[in-house]
Amino acid sequence: MPDKVALTPSLAHIHAWSLVLATCADEQGRPNIITLGAASPCSARPPTIGLAVAPARYSHGLIKERGEFGANIPRRADLERADLCGCVSGREVDKFAETGFTPMPAEKISVPLIAECPINFECRLVHTVELGSHDWFIGEIVAVHADADILNEAHTRIDLDKFDGVLCAFSHYVEQGPTIAGWGFAARK
């Protein structure tokens, strides 16, 4: 058995999650972007995604009031711009203008998506769970958009070997590696 060391409970010890750029908008329709390292699928039916957002963040109030958000997954090439969105406040800075990201109209929600992100989820807020330092916003995915160049041959699923995504792990950004197996591979042996 390996030696185990007791660590202080912290999110810094959690495994990798996809880097997400959440989009939202104020009452006048002025869009904002927040960089999130804590986002995760929640349910397959209905399809939902969860985002952890601190109540002090400008985007927190926008998502809660408007009841919808975009969840945009950036490419590795856009990491610096994505990181900048988490370092400045949308209260003072137009993050689309500052980063050069392009707002893209959504089909089913009223907040824009990010055109440069190869994966975009349109979400309607269905639950807010107050957890302490962060609230967990759970949004039902009402539409998904993906760049054709990252899809499988049938254009039905994202091919992770074609997508150069970024993961957040142990308080760092890490590159997504090649696929090593699909779910259920052990049972199929």
FIKENU-931796 format. One record per residue (C-alpha): x, y negated, z negated; residue number from 1. Coordinates in nm, 2 decimals. Each point is the difference from the previous one (the first is absolute). Last residue first. Example, Ala and Ser with C-alpha at 12.3 -4.5 7.8 and 13.67 -1.06 7.14 Angstrom:
BEGIN
<pt><u>1.37</u><v>0.11</v><w>-0.71</w><num>2</num></pt>
<pt><u>-0.14</u><v>0.34</v><w>-0.07</w><num>1</num></pt>
REM end
This chain:
BEGIN
<pt><u>-1.29</u><v>0.71</v><w>2.28</w><num>189</num></pt>
<pt><u>-0.33</u><v>-0.19</v><w>0.03</w><num>188</num></pt>
<pt><u>-0.04</u><v>-0.05</v><w>-0.37</w><num>187</num></pt>
<pt><u>0.33</u><v>-0.17</v><w>-0.03</w><num>186</num></pt>
<pt><u>-0.08</u><v>-0.24</v><w>0.29</w><num>185</num></pt>
<pt><u>-0.31</u><v>-0.12</v><w>-0.17</w><num>184</num></pt>
<pt><u>0.07</u><v>-0.37</v><w>0.05</w><num>183</num></pt>
<pt><u>0.24</u><v>-0.06</v><w>0.29</w><num>182</num></pt>
<pt><u>0.38</u><v>0.04</v><w>-0.02</w><num>181</num></pt>
<pt><u>0.33</u><v>-0.19</v><w>0.01</w><num>180</num></pt>
<pt><u>-0.11</u><v>-0.32</v><w>0.18</w><num>179</num></pt>
<pt><u>0.29</u><v>-0.23</v><w>0.06</w><num>178</num></pt>
<pt><u>0.09</u><v>-0.27</v><w>-0.25</w><num>177</num></pt>
<pt><u>-0.18</u><v>-0.32</v><w>-0.10</w><num>176</num></pt>
<pt><u>0.25</u><v>-0.26</v><w>-0.09</w><num>175</num></pt>
<pt><u>0.03</u><v>-0.13</v><w>-0.35</w><num>174</num></pt>
<pt><u>-0.10</u><v>-0.33</v><w>-0.17</w><num>173</num></pt>
<pt><u>0.09</u><v>-0.01</v><w>-0.37</w><num>172</num></pt>
<pt><u>-0.18</u><v>-0.01</v><w>-0.34</w><num>171</num></pt>
<pt><u>0.03</u><v>0.38</v><w>-0.04</w><num>170</num></pt>
<pt><u>-0.15</u><v>0.06</v><w>0.33</w><num>169</num></pt>
<pt><u>-0.18</u><v>-0.23</v><w>0.25</w><num>168</num></pt>
<pt><u>-0.02</u><v>0.16</v><w>0.34</w><num>167</num></pt>
<pt><u>0.06</u><v>-0.16</v><w>0.34</w><num>166</num></pt>
<pt><u>-0.13</u><v>0.12</v><w>0.33</w><num>165</num></pt>
<pt><u>0.18</u><v>0.10</v><w>0.32</w><num>164</num></pt>
<pt><u>-0.29</u><v>0.17</v><w>0.17</w><num>163</num></pt>
<pt><u>0.07</u><v>0.25</v><w>0.28</w><num>162</num></pt>
<pt><u>0.09</u><v>0.29</v><w>-0.23</w><num>161</num></pt>
<pt><u>-0.30</u><v>-0.08</v><w>-0.21</w><num>160</num></pt>
<pt><u>-0.23</u><v>0.08</v><w>0.29</w><num>159</num></pt>
<pt><u>-0.32</u><v>-0.19</v><w>-0.08</w><num>158</num></pt>
<pt><u>-0.31</u><v>0.20</v><w>0.09</w><num>157</num></pt>
<pt><u>-0.26</u><v>0.03</v><w>0.28</w><num>156</num></pt>
<pt><u>0.19</u><v>-0.13</v><w>0.30</w><num>155</num></pt>
<pt><u>0.02</u><v>0.35</v><w>0.15</w><num>154</num></pt>
<pt><u>0.37</u><v>-0.03</v><w>0.05</w><num>153</num></pt>
<pt><u>0.06</u><v>-0.12</v><w>-0.36</w><num>152</num></pt>
<pt><u>-0.02</u><v>-0.37</v><w>-0.08</w><num>151</num></pt>
<pt><u>0.28</u><v>-0.24</v><w>-0.07</w><num>150</num></pt>
<pt><u>0.02</u><v>-0.16</v><w>0.35</w><num>149</num></pt>
<pt><u>-0.38</u><v>-0.05</v><w>0.01</w><num>148</num></pt>
<pt><u>0.01</u><v>-0.26</v><w>-0.27</w><num>147</num></pt>
<pt><u>-0.25</u><v>0.08</v><w>-0.27</w><num>146</num></pt>
<pt><u>-0.33</u><v>-0.15</v><w>-0.11</w><num>145</num></pt>
<pt><u>-0.23</u><v>0.13</v><w>-0.28</w><num>144</num></pt>
<pt><u>-0.35</u><v>-0.11</v><w>-0.08</w><num>143</num></pt>
<pt><u>-0.24</u><v>0.02</v><w>-0.30</w><num>142</num></pt>
<pt><u>0.25</u><v>0.11</v><w>-0.26</w><num>141</num></pt>
<pt><u>-0.18</u><v>-0.02</v><w>-0.34</w><num>140</num></pt>
<pt><u>0.20</u><v>-0.22</v><w>-0.23</w><num>139</num></pt>
<pt><u>0.12</u><v>0.08</v><w>-0.35</w><num>138</num></pt>
<pt><u>0.16</u><v>-0.30</v><w>-0.18</w><num>137</num></pt>
<pt><u>0.20</u><v>0.12</v><w>-0.30</w><num>136</num></pt>
<pt><u>0.06</u><v>-0.29</v><w>-0.23</w><num>135</num></pt>
<pt><u>0.35</u><v>-0.06</v><w>-0.13</w><num>134</num></pt>
<pt><u>0.17</u><v>-0.09</v><w>-0.33</w><num>133</num></pt>
<pt><u>-0.27</u><v>0.19</v><w>-0.19</w><num>132</num></pt>
<pt><u>-0.22</u><v>0.25</v><w>0.18</w><num>131</num></pt>
<pt><u>-0.31</u><v>-0.18</v><w>0.12</w><num>130</num></pt>
<pt><u>-0.16</u><v>0.22</v><w>0.27</w><num>129</num></pt>
<pt><u>-0.17</u><v>-0.18</v><w>0.29</w><num>128</num></pt>
<pt><u>-0.22</u><v>0.21</v><w>0.22</w><num>127</num></pt>
<pt><u>-0.16</u><v>-0.02</v><w>0.34</w><num>126</num></pt>
<pt><u>0.21</u><v>-0.26</v><w>0.18</w><num>125</num></pt>
<pt><u>-0.05</u><v>0.02</v><w>0.38</w><num>124</num></pt>
<pt><u>0.31</u><v>0.10</v><w>0.19</w><num>123</num></pt>
<pt><u>0.14</u><v>-0.05</v><w>0.35</w><num>122</num></pt>
<pt><u>0.31</u><v>0.21</v><w>0.04</w><num>121</num></pt>
<pt><u>0.29</u><v>-0.10</v><w>0.23</w><num>120</num></pt>
<pt><u>0.29</u><v>0.22</v><w>0.12</w><num>119</num></pt>
<pt><u>0.26</u><v>-0.13</v><w>0.25</w><num>118</num></pt>
<pt><u>0.05</u><v>-0.33</v><w>-0.19</w><num>117</num></pt>
<pt><u>0.09</u><v>-0.28</v><w>0.24</w><num>116</num></pt>
<pt><u>-0.37</u><v>-0.10</v><w>0.04</w><num>115</num></pt>
<pt><u>-0.06</u><v>-0.06</v><w>-0.37</w><num>114</num></pt>
<pt><u>-0.37</u><v>0.03</v><w>-0.09</w><num>113</num></pt>
<pt><u>-0.24</u><v>-0.29</v><w>-0.04</w><num>112</num></pt>
<pt><u>-0.27</u><v>-0.03</v><w>-0.26</w><num>111</num></pt>
<pt><u>-0.37</u><v>0.01</v><w>0.10</w><num>110</num></pt>
<pt><u>-0.05</u><v>0.38</v><w>0.00</w><num>109</num></pt>
<pt><u>-0.13</u><v>0.23</v><w>0.27</w><num>108</num></pt>
<pt><u>0.20</u><v>-0.06</v><w>0.31</w><num>107</num></pt>
<pt><u>0.31</u><v>-0.18</v><w>-0.14</w><num>106</num></pt>
<pt><u>0.15</u><v>-0.30</v><w>0.17</w><num>105</num></pt>
<pt><u>0.38</u><v>0.01</v><w>0.02</w><num>104</num></pt>
<pt><u>0.21</u><v>-0.25</v><w>-0.20</w><num>103</num></pt>
<pt><u>0.35</u><v>-0.02</v><w>0.15</w><num>102</num></pt>
<pt><u>0.30</u><v>0.03</v><w>-0.23</w><num>101</num></pt>
<pt><u>0.25</u><v>-0.28</v><w>0.05</w><num>100</num></pt>
<pt><u>0.12</u><v>0.02</v><w>-0.36</w><num>99</num></pt>
<pt><u>-0.07</u><v>-0.35</v><w>-0.13</w><num>98</num></pt>
<pt><u>-0.30</u><v>-0.06</v><w>0.23</w><num>97</num></pt>
<pt><u>-0.17</u><v>0.32</v><w>-0.11</w><num>96</num></pt>
<pt><u>0.10</u><v>-0.06</v><w>-0.36</w><num>95</num></pt>
<pt><u>-0.16</u><v>-0.34</v><w>-0.02</w><num>94</num></pt>
<pt><u>0.17</u><v>-0.11</v><w>-0.32</w><num>93</num></pt>
<pt><u>-0.11</u><v>-0.18</v><w>-0.31</w><num>92</num></pt>
<pt><u>-0.29</u><v>0.21</v><w>-0.14</w><num>91</num></pt>
<pt><u>0.12</u><v>0.29</v><w>0.22</w><num>90</num></pt>
<pt><u>0.28</u><v>0.05</v><w>-0.25</w><num>89</num></pt>
<pt><u>0.35</u><v>0.09</v><w>0.10</w><num>88</num></pt>
<pt><u>0.21</u><v>0.31</v><w>-0.06</w><num>87</num></pt>
<pt><u>-0.24</u><v>0.27</v><w>0.11</w><num>86</num></pt>
<pt><u>-0.05</u><v>-0.14</v><w>0.35</w><num>85</num></pt>
<pt><u>0.38</u><v>-0.03</v><w>0.02</w><num>84</num></pt>
<pt><u>0.03</u><v>0.38</v><w>-0.03</w><num>83</num></pt>
<pt><u>-0.22</u><v>0.06</v><w>0.30</w><num>82</num></pt>
<pt><u>0.20</u><v>-0.25</v><w>0.21</w><num>81</num></pt>
<pt><u>0.33</u><v>0.18</v><w>-0.10</w><num>80</num></pt>
<pt><u>-0.16</u><v>0.34</v><w>0.06</w><num>79</num></pt>
<pt><u>-0.13</u><v>-0.07</v><w>0.35</w><num>78</num></pt>
<pt><u>0.25</u><v>0.23</v><w>0.19</w><num>77</num></pt>
<pt><u>-0.10</u><v>0.28</v><w>-0.24</w><num>76</num></pt>
<pt><u>-0.35</u><v>-0.01</v><w>0.14</w><num>75</num></pt>
<pt><u>-0.29</u><v>-0.14</v><w>-0.20</w><num>74</num></pt>
<pt><u>-0.31</u><v>0.17</v><w>-0.14</w><num>73</num></pt>
<pt><u>-0.30</u><v>-0.23</v><w>-0.02</w><num>72</num></pt>
<pt><u>-0.28</u><v>0.03</v><w>-0.25</w><num>71</num></pt>
<pt><u>-0.27</u><v>-0.26</v><w>0.08</w><num>70</num></pt>
<pt><u>-0.23</u><v>-0.12</v><w>-0.27</w><num>69</num></pt>
<pt><u>-0.36</u><v>-0.03</v><w>-0.11</w><num>68</num></pt>
<pt><u>-0.22</u><v>-0.11</v><w>-0.28</w><num>67</num></pt>
<pt><u>0.04</u><v>-0.37</v><w>0.06</w><num>66</num></pt>
<pt><u>0.01</u><v>-0.10</v><w>-0.37</w><num>65</num></pt>
<pt><u>0.21</u><v>0.29</v><w>-0.12</w><num>64</num></pt>
<pt><u>0.24</u><v>0.00</v><w>0.30</w><num>63</num></pt>
<pt><u>0.05</u><v>-0.38</v><w>-0.03</w><num>62</num></pt>
<pt><u>0.04</u><v>0.01</v><w>-0.38</w><num>61</num></pt>
<pt><u>0.27</u><v>0.26</v><w>0.02</w><num>60</num></pt>
<pt><u>0.17</u><v>-0.16</v><w>0.29</w><num>59</num></pt>
<pt><u>0.12</u><v>-0.30</v><w>-0.21</w><num>58</num></pt>
<pt><u>0.17</u><v>0.24</v><w>-0.24</w><num>57</num></pt>
<pt><u>-0.06</u><v>-0.04</v><w>-0.38</w><num>56</num></pt>
<pt><u>-0.25</u><v>0.30</v><w>0.01</w><num>55</num></pt>
<pt><u>0.29</u><v>0.23</v><w>0.10</w><num>54</num></pt>
<pt><u>-0.09</u><v>0.21</v><w>0.31</w><num>53</num></pt>
<pt><u>0.02</u><v>0.38</v><w>0.03</w><num>52</num></pt>
<pt><u>-0.16</u><v>0.11</v><w>0.33</w><num>51</num></pt>
<pt><u>-0.21</u><v>0.31</v><w>0.05</w><num>50</num></pt>
<pt><u>-0.11</u><v>0.15</v><w>0.33</w><num>49</num></pt>
<pt><u>-0.32</u><v>0.17</v><w>0.08</w><num>48</num></pt>
<pt><u>-0.14</u><v>0.25</v><w>0.26</w><num>47</num></pt>
<pt><u>-0.35</u><v>0.09</v><w>-0.11</w><num>46</num></pt>
<pt><u>0.07</u><v>0.29</v><w>-0.01</w><num>45</num></pt>
<pt><u>0.38</u><v>0.03</v><w>0.00</w><num>44</num></pt>
<pt><u>0.05</u><v>-0.18</v><w>-0.33</w><num>43</num></pt>
<pt><u>0.27</u><v>-0.21</v><w>-0.17</w><num>42</num></pt>
<pt><u>0.27</u><v>-0.07</v><w>0.25</w><num>41</num></pt>
<pt><u>0.27</u><v>-0.21</v><w>-0.16</w><num>40</num></pt>
<pt><u>0.14</u><v>-0.34</v><w>-0.05</w><num>39</num></pt>
<pt><u>0.27</u><v>-0.12</v><w>-0.25</w><num>38</num></pt>
<pt><u>0.28</u><v>-0.17</v><w>0.18</w><num>37</num></pt>
<pt><u>-0.21</u><v>-0.29</v><w>0.10</w><num>36</num></pt>
<pt><u>0.09</u><v>-0.31</v><w>0.20</w><num>35</num></pt>
<pt><u>-0.28</u><v>-0.26</v><w>0.01</w><num>34</num></pt>
<pt><u>-0.12</u><v>-0.18</v><w>0.31</w><num>33</num></pt>
<pt><u>-0.23</u><v>-0.30</v><w>0.02</w><num>32</num></pt>
<pt><u>-0.27</u><v>-0.13</v><w>0.25</w><num>31</num></pt>
<pt><u>-0.18</u><v>-0.33</v><w>-0.01</w><num>30</num></pt>
<pt><u>-0.37</u><v>0.09</v><w>0.06</w><num>29</num></pt>
<pt><u>-0.14</u><v>-0.30</v><w>-0.19</w><num>28</num></pt>
<pt><u>-0.10</u><v>0.22</v><w>-0.29</w><num>27</num></pt>
<pt><u>0.35</u><v>0.15</v><w>-0.03</w><num>26</num></pt>
<pt><u>0.14</u><v>0.29</v><w>0.21</w><num>25</num></pt>
<pt><u>0.15</u><v>0.35</v><w>-0.05</w><num>24</num></pt>
<pt><u>0.28</u><v>0.20</v><w>0.15</w><num>23</num></pt>
<pt><u>0.18</u><v>0.28</v><w>-0.18</w><num>22</num></pt>
<pt><u>0.35</u><v>0.08</v><w>0.12</w><num>21</num></pt>
<pt><u>0.07</u><v>0.36</v><w>-0.11</w><num>20</num></pt>
<pt><u>0.33</u><v>0.18</v><w>-0.06</w><num>19</num></pt>
<pt><u>-0.08</u><v>0.37</v><w>0.00</w><num>18</num></pt>
<pt><u>0.05</u><v>0.17</v><w>-0.34</w><num>17</num></pt>
<pt><u>0.31</u><v>0.18</v><w>-0.12</w><num>16</num></pt>
<pt><u>0.03</u><v>0.18</v><w>-0.33</w><num>15</num></pt>
<pt><u>-0.07</u><v>-0.16</v><w>-0.34</w><num>14</num></pt>
<pt><u>0.28</u><v>-0.07</v><w>-0.25</w><num>13</num></pt>
<pt><u>-0.01</u><v>-0.38</v><w>0.04</w><num>12</num></pt>
<pt><u>-0.37</u><v>0.02</v><w>-0.09</w><num>11</num></pt>
<pt><u>0.11</u><v>0.01</v><w>-0.36</w><num>10</num></pt>
<pt><u>-0.01</u><v>0.23</v><w>-0.31</w><num>9</num></pt>
<pt><u>0.34</u><v>-0.03</v><w>-0.18</w><num>8</num></pt>
<pt><u>0.22</u><v>0.29</v><w>0.10</w><num>7</num></pt>
<pt><u>0.07</u><v>0.33</v><w>-0.18</w><num>6</num></pt>
<pt><u>0.29</u><v>0.19</v><w>0.15</w><num>5</num></pt>
<pt><u>-0.05</u><v>0.36</v><w>0.13</w><num>4</num></pt>
<pt><u>0.29</u><v>0.25</v><w>0.03</w><num>3</num></pt>
<pt><u>-0.06</u><v>0.24</v><w>0.29</w><num>2</num></pt>
<pt><u>-0.13</u><v>0.35</v><w>-0.08</w><num>1</num></pt>
REM end
